Amino acid sequence: MASSVLWRTLGRTKLLPSHSLGRPAGHTEWYRNFWGTSRVFGVAPIKLHMPALSPTMEDGTIISWLKQEGDPVAAGDALCEIETDKATLTMDADDDGVMAKILVPGNTKNVRINALIALMVPEGEDYTQVDIPTETGTPSAAADTPAKAPVPAATEAASSSEFTSMRHVAGGKGHVDLSPAVRYLVDSNSLDPAAIVPSGPHGRLLKGDVLKFLAGDPNAKRQDSVPAATPSPPTPVAAPPPPPPPVTHPVVPPAAAEEDEFVDIPHTSMRRTIAKRLTQSKTTVPHAYSSIDCEMDSVLRLRKKLQGSGVKVSVNDFIIKAVGQALKSVPEVNAQWTGEAVQLLSNVDISVAVATDKGLITPIVTDVPSRGLQNISETVKELAGRARIGKLMPEEYQGGTFSVSNLGMFGISQFSAIINPPQACIMAIGGSRVLVEPAEDGHTTKTVMTVTLCSDSRVVDDALASTFLEDFKENLENPYKAALL
Amino acid sequence: MLSCAARLVRAQIQSKPTACWVVAARGYADVVEETTFTTNEYALHKLDEGPSQSVTVTRDDALKYYRQMQTIRRMETAAGNLYKSKVIRGFCHLYSGQEACAVGMEAALTPDDHVITAYRAHGWTYTRGVPPVNILAELTGRKTGCAKGKGGSMHMYGNNFYGGNGIVGAQVPLGAGIALALKYNGSNNVCVALYGDGAANQGQVFETYNMAKLWDLPCIFVCENNGYGMGTAVERASASTDYYTRGDYVPGLRADGMDVLAVREATRFAAEWCRSGKGPVILEVATYRYSGHSMSDPGTSYRPREEIQEMRKTRDPITGLRERMISANLATAEELKQIDLDVRAEIDKAVEQAKTDPELPVEEMYTDIFVDEPPFKVRGTNPFMYGMSK
């Protein structure tokens, strides 16, 4: 009797260890069915993985741990705060136990889903004896078989050994399901789909992956498929880096290297608008270019004379006036191309290009032929001043029938400009230069300026442009003619 | 040793002299075979007398209920973890905390009775006879799932069990229809139609009450009142939170849904009522869910965490039954611990299988459309794709 009592007692507490708390009864860790294995192997931990707290979450940030090592945990207690792509949520415990080891500390960003973040032990066990699992990392698998099925490594490096289910194997090289968009990209660029890292579910190749590959992103190529940028949980076994493929890639992740080589200036809305309009103009309007040299001596002489009388006008004002006159004489140039007809405009409004800090803006001088030189000068000065501080009204820079852009003061000899639609032309004014010409008694010098007319050749063809330029040159070289109109 | 000595002493007190020998030889003799407990009061509506408050349970039954509830709890925890590791996608509504409702009701029903419920159906699928591995495989979308992996959480069917219904309150009229079929066919069985406190305000539920009462259908309408309709507390959602009275002319009763024996007794009463042709009855079970409404709901934004922890500590159905069993000597703590570990091992194994089983091949997309049709051509996702329906 006594012996049976003794046997029962012993059996209950020692020889049949599945009775006692915390021993795993599962078939995987069979050796733990023997007493004392916790002293030899450490306590079998309850593994805590990074949860996907929202359906779109790929990785998150562990903000802080609410339970420290050694704290008792009840089912339903909050363990840690996790910041997802949407909100900050808490991760709750499912089982009772004691927090044993925190593998990923607080304030860690970009922890992937299913990464091992902490270990718990069941109640009654010694948490200091917890058995920290070594990372059965798949990055080494990727290194060994880069060509075979690196889809597990492509998906993520952290503790995915438990999740290499059939779907990953099925999604490997044999069954490459390509959507029509992907198929088109692959065919038109003659790519090998097996060389591109898939990031879709079940190892599917997505359009984004192909585009990244085409953009030359080294991370998108399968050969060096271990992205060094993804952090794996700090475990004793470090994944060995893959052997360098034949094409050498920098060991330092390219993203980090590039950051030192350029600076991003984000687009302002003004820049975006300018970009849009210029692109639209250059691509849709057929530009034709004609240049002519104008002698500026008369203008310069007149200008000096006016200066002597106390009137300050610039060469640009003379040019604007000359253009206005020419547009009056050759009205076909003061036109717009519409779908149905060439619209000849009655008013002559000239847009003058002004360079500001934020970009090029063109305030309009309206009805140029009716203005005198002084008036033009004052108007341009005033508009330019307001343009530079950004105080122009929309109607003061939207519209116009002809544009003038002067880069002479920057030393440019000659250039061509882009038409501002819906206008038909833009005149690009270069700087004056002094030419020496042989004459009967020695030489003469003259000041010459090159003017390039860039025109919409649907409206203003080369012949019309030549006529216009001739008239303009005439006007500019004989400034007194301004009094005639 | 000490426990043996203690039992010896207790046996003396119980003045069973032969127990001394029995204790020495077996060590389990003071475990009783049957015992009686007192449950909380039942609230009654248009009923003269309700179920008895003193319930008797045998040891085997108690162990069975314990094991079933523990299985459901572990299975739901495993499903939650699988969802958090993105192996289960879509919707997942967990039953943790409400196990006593499914287990208690199943204890009072027969396999020939019919059950229909809403989307919080995993517990019911289990009690209706589907093994946990098939439930988990269905959630992860594998061939071995109870619906071949084609439906997931919303398509759990079992023996006389009509699932998993996604539309709130839609299953209640269906339940009355099943009851009508049972009555029409002359069987003695009942249909249990479950819905939640949120669905209790749906219009079709009241239309169903009318038809069921008019034709005396053998339908038990069960309102699983867990206090929150998604995130809205019952006080903010319903003008009357006495869901058992909402049937007006339909008699009703309320039972404590965290006490499996109370639920069983109440269901037994209701089933008898229906089987005797007295018409439908409403059974409200006051229960609680620990997790959020579904896996996308953390469950703590509309109620304090302390409330959940409080419920876990004081009114957990599994802990409640365990304490009752130990204090009444229906079982020993070690026995129950052993059950816990066995259940854990079973569910762990089921989880492994659910993660590694094969998925259905694509050809299965075209099958299971009609019950009895010869194979016909089925159009795929575009006009150029076809399959055979087998």
Boltz contact constraints between the chains, C-beta under 6 A:
constraints:
  - contact:
      token1: [A, 1]
      token2: [B, 24]
      max_distance: 6.0
  - contact:
      token1: [A, 5]
      token2: [B, 4]
      max_distance: 6.0
  - contact:
      token1: [A, 5]
      token2: [B, 24]
      max_distance: 6.0
  - contact:
      token1: [A, 8]
      token2: [B, 27]
      max_distance: 6.0
  - contact:
      token1: [A, 9]
      token2: [B, 1]
      max_distance: 6.0
  - contact:
      token1: [A, 19]
      token2: [B, 334]
      max_distance: 6.0
  - contact:
      token1: [A, 25]
      token2: [B, 341]
      max_distance: 6.0
  - contact:
      token1: [A, 25]
      token2: [B, 345]
      max_distance: 6.0
  - contact:
      token1: [A, 26]
      token2: [B, 345]
      max_distance: 6.0
  - contact:
      token1: [A, 26]
      token2: [B, 348]
      max_distance: 6.0
  - contact:
      token1: [A, 51]
      token2: [B, 84]
      max_distance: 6.0
  - contact:
      token1: [A, 52]
      token2: [B, 84]
      max_distance: 6.0
  - contact:
      token1: [A, 52]
      token2: [B, 86]
      max_distance: 6.0
  - contact:
      token1: [A, 76]
      token2: [B, 308]
      max_distance: 6.0
  - contact:
      token1: [A, 76]
      token2: [B, 309]
      max_distance: 6.0
  - contact:
      token1: [A, 76]
      token2: [B, 312]
      max_distance: 6.0
  - contact:
      token1: [A, 89]
      token2: [B, 298]
      max_distance: 6.0
  - contact:
      token1: [A, 94]
      token2: [B, 77]
      max_distance: 6.0
  - contact:
      token1: [A, 114]
      token2: [B, 85]
      max_distance: 6.0
  - contact:
      token1: [A, 165]
      token2: [B, 355]
      max_distance: 6.0
  - contact:
      token1: [A, 165]
      token2: [B, 356]
      max_distance: 6.0
  - contact:
      token1: [A, 166]
      token2: [B, 358]
      max_distance: 6.0
